[in-house]
Amino acid sequence: SKKNKESILQRLQAGEIDILIGTHALIEENVVFNKLGLVITDEQHRFGVRQRTILVNKGDNPDVLVMSATPIPRTLALILYGDLDISIIDELPPNRKKIETYAVKKDMDQRINQFISKNIDEGRQCYIVCPLVEENDEIDAQSVIELADEYKNRIFSQYRVEILHGKMKPKEKDAIMMKFNNGEIDILISTTVIEVGVNVPNANIMVIENAERFGLAQLHQLRGRVGRGEYQSYCILKYKGNSDIIKKRMKVISSTNDGFVISEKDLELRGSGDFFGTKQHGIPEFKIANLFVDMPILKNVQAMALSITAKDPILENEDNKKLKKLIETKFQGRIEI
């Protein structure tokens, strides 16, 4: 409530709060810290570079830790996080098994349904992810409501089937996730609202309908909702279409669990313009250079830029005067040297 928020902001400014946990609301102008020493951003891929900068500027050179389970390509990491040291945790926690991933066409439905039944009968639970909430005449894709009706009344009538999507009220969503967490739901049919922050160790099957409609990084993130317990887990990608790009993407996600390999391939297949909103993330739009193909050159350029600014921070040496003039012209009104 407004009253609560005002109280927290006053206490924060007075130094009466040691740790503040919040959403994007933390970057708002009226959030003033007494002495900000550490900024931790979880799910960093959901924040833009400028948003991170705004938060950091609320302190006097605070320490910064950014975290994400959705790795961006190493090639892009250099540009997005060139000011950070990067650490990679690339091993599974103890007792976790590698998730087996299969990309299949629609004609495999019967076998998949039998496989789901077998696992539920053994006490496990299942996620089904759809790209749409409701049917749409213009989009040929599976919807949560349509599939739930079919599952509840025909295919899986013997099991407890529920739905979850972003149009539901927060209380409804929380109640459904609580029931799923407590083992009171066998099959949860959902949109991508389960992409992050969901941990149900007993769920061991993830079926993604119309997988061709999701980015590789998003498929990898969704797949991470299973394999969180001791049971062998499976991710089944149902896809439509026969284009080479679709087949290549399905092959990539099926053949590796390495998020860095997946994100590199995503960049290679889709191009950097599609990978991120360049304006949001601060990725430069090059007219000639290709972020993927020309990365060795860009790495050399970055090293050279760091070397120049280390020796001559405000570019006042004779050798750098032309460079300074070029930067002032190109970034007029946006930066100061």
Secondary structure, DSSP 8 states (H G I E B T S, - for coil): -HHHHHHHHHHHHTT--S----SGGGGSTT---SS--EEEESSGGGS-HHHHHHHHTTSSS-EEEE--SS---HHHHHHHTTTS------S--TT----EEEEE-GGGHHHHHHHHHHHHHTT-EEEEE-SBSS--TT--S-BHHHHHHHIIIIITTTS-EEEE-TTS-HHHHHHHHHHHHTT--SEEEE-GGGSSS---TTEEEEEETTGGGS-HHHHHHHHTTSS-SSS--EEEEE-----HHHHHHHHHHHH---HHHHHHHHHHHH-HHHHS-HHHHT----SS--TTTTHHHHHHHHHHHHHHHHH-TT--SGGGHHHHHHHHHHTTTT---
